[in-house]
Amino acid sequence: MVCQIGGLLLMKNKLYKYKDTIVRVLKESDQSVFIIDCLKTKMPYTVHKMDFKDAILCDEDLLMQETNEPVFDISEASEHNKKIAYDRYNMIAPLLSFMDDKYKRTLLFNQVCQERNISKQSLRNYFYKYLIFQNICVLVPKSNITEKSLTQDEKNMRWALNKYFYSTNRYSLKSSYLFMLKEKYCDINGKLQSNIPSFYQFRYFYRKTKNMQTFYITRDGLSNYQRNKRPLLGDGIQEFAPAVGTGLLDATVCDIYLIDETNSLVGRPILTVCIDAYSSFCYGYALTWEGGIYSLKVLMQNMVSNKKKHCEELGIFINDDQWNISEIPGTFVTDMGKEYVSENFEQITELGVTLKNLPPYRPELKGVVEKFFNIIQETYKPYLKNKGIVEPDFLERGVHDYRKDACLTIKDFEKIIVRCIVYYNSQRILRNFPYTEDMIKNNIDPYANKIFEYNRLLPGANLIPVTLKQIMFTLLPRTTGVFSRFGLKVNKMRYKNENYVEKYLVGGEVTVAYNPDNVSYVWLIENGCYIQFKLIESRYNGKELTDVELIEKEHRKLVNNHCNSNTQAQIDLANSLEEIVANVQKPQKLNMKCVTSVKNRAKRKCHIDFMEDILNG
């Protein structure tokens, strides 16, 4: 439609410069023009044609320049973005027919927002943009459009967020906002300027630019993020445990207080276990008061022992197949605990074992052993209420002191642990185990011991038969010994073996294993063999290394305490000797003849008859 009013030719959908803005003509009648402001986001409105007579026709390029809005062919957008753009157009399409009818337009707005579950502001934005540009491409998501540069206020907001909010001090948004005003919007006298962004703008900018990964890492630390917040997307232990023979090692402090035989409170014991990653079968356990390498030695001893005999010693009788294992897995998977990464434990690789240390804070990679602890403790806890069990609220103020409920000894509790492990191995149903067709064909029961027994005979199973002696010798701590003519010196003590006379004479350094619980013997490691040497200094026989070190320390302390008095005694002795020598006159002529007769005469002169003195009383 073309209309001439007062020399002005009006055309629908054309752009005009009108009252310092740009408008688009949407509809027109004889007396009025229905337009939309292209530079201000507000609903279209009607103006009288006589008021519109000064409007100047302009082109689309001016609109592009003023709005900085890219307009392109919709076919250039991706299929995903096309779908979104057409979906947005379908939302506003019913509104276009009634854009000049405020009542019906409002009703349709409410209806579309309710049906499409979209906010009114978003729908208005789509409506405005399409009316302004008359091109569906403006409804394409903003991700397809080059990001605008930040304003100075936004730069200040980003600075404040990075310095105060995204920091380990964990300031609140309000505090960060106040810090920003103090640093960026105050004059030299500390007076606040008039033109400042509001807190609501600051909060909006934060929400618009918020990155959850940055939020967790900067405020709580990287380690906390990796441990508690990091997405768990790996396939877990199955990535490197396709068959039996991969053992997961871990330890936990049990949620129970125990006493000793004298009814004195001892504390909470440490449970250390080795779980097969493939079948979740428990190889063995250690229930101790002492952690570290000691608990690992107890665990290894239990792993290679006869489980049926071990259970009988505790008064528990099991069948052979319920816990039938005396080998160790060919691969040990551990976390970064200090006992697992120590040189002492790494010596177990000499038995053919492969050690794998998991990266820090990756609990999903050893989820099987974590689940074991959870199942075992949840199994016995209901039956040990008010027996020393620690409840989750034990750290809260005013709760019951669970230590007062302790009544079990570690021997009693070990019986409970063993019964729970037997249930875990042979009676707990593995509902989600990934059964193979062969396992289903062979009707393998869904228990850990049955799955383990079936798969240990298949190719790929990695179990190593070892003796207790081999393991204990392998896990002994090692040091450097030195051969000399005084014997083999180890930890400042001397040892001997009659077959190494030549080595005592030749000397040299060697690697020696020792037992810190008893220094009576050490073992020379030679070509993989352990050759025993006996302690020479018998006063230390049967003593622990710490006791020997304490004796030596006290000895040095005792000697050092007398060093000053010894020095004074030497000085006094020197003074006395000098005084005696000073009173002696050297003879003018020394008789050097008849020395023998002179010596015999001196003997007779100085000889004493002790019996004569006794008889004469």
HURAGI-V651417 format. One record per run of one state. SS is the DSSP state (h for helix, s for strand, l for the rest). FROM is the first residue (numbers start at 0). LEN is the number of residues. If there is no record, write none. Layout:
BEGIN
((SS | FROM | LEN) (SS | FROM | LEN))
END
This chain:
BEGIN
((l | 0 | 1) (s | 1 | 4) (l | 5 | 2) (s | 7 | 4) (l | 11 | 3) (s | 14 | 4) (l | 18 | 2) (s | 20 | 8) (l | 28 | 3) (s | 31 | 6) (l | 37 | 7) (s | 44 | 4) (l | 48 | 7) (s | 55 | 3) (l | 58 | 1) (h | 59 | 8) (l | 67 | 6) (h | 73 | 3) (l | 76 | 2) (h | 78 | 18) (l | 96 | 5) (h | 101 | 15) (l | 116 | 3) (h | 119 | 14) (l | 133 | 2) (h | 135 | 4) (l | 139 | 2) (h | 141 | 3) (l | 144 | 7) (h | 151 | 14) (l | 165 | 7) (h | 172 | 12) (l | 184 | 1) (s | 185 | 1) (l | 186 | 5) (s | 191 | 1) (l | 192 | 6) (h | 198 | 11) (l | 209 | 2) (h | 211 | 9) (l | 220 | 1) (h | 221 | 8) (l | 229 | 6) (h | 235 | 4) (l | 239 | 6) (s | 245 | 8) (l | 253 | 2) (s | 255 | 1) (l | 256 | 1) (s | 257 | 2) (l | 259 | 5) (s | 264 | 3) (l | 267 | 2) (s | 269 | 7) (l | 276 | 5) (s | 281 | 7) (l | 288 | 3) (h | 291 | 13) (l | 304 | 2) (h | 306 | 7) (l | 313 | 6) (h | 319 | 3) (l | 322 | 5) (s | 327 | 2) (l | 329 | 1) (s | 330 | 4) (l | 334 | 8) (h | 342 | 9) (l | 351 | 2) (s | 353 | 4) (l | 357 | 5) (h | 362 | 19) (l | 381 | 7) (s | 388 | 1) (l | 389 | 12) (h | 401 | 4) (l | 405 | 3) (s | 408 | 1) (h | 409 | 17) (l | 426 | 10) (h | 436 | 5) (l | 441 | 6) (h | 447 | 8) (l | 455 | 7) (s | 462 | 2) (l | 464 | 3) (h | 467 | 7) (l | 474 | 2) (s | 476 | 8) (l | 484 | 2) (s | 486 | 4) (l | 490 | 2) (s | 492 | 4) (l | 496 | 1) (h | 497 | 9) (l | 506 | 1) (s | 507 | 7) (l | 514 | 6) (s | 520 | 6) (l | 526 | 2) (s | 528 | 7) (l | 535 | 2) (h | 537 | 3) (l | 540 | 4) (h | 544 | 17) (l | 561 | 1) (h | 562 | 20) (l | 582 | 12) (h | 594 | 12) (l | 606 | 3) (h | 609 | 6) (l | 615 | 2))
END
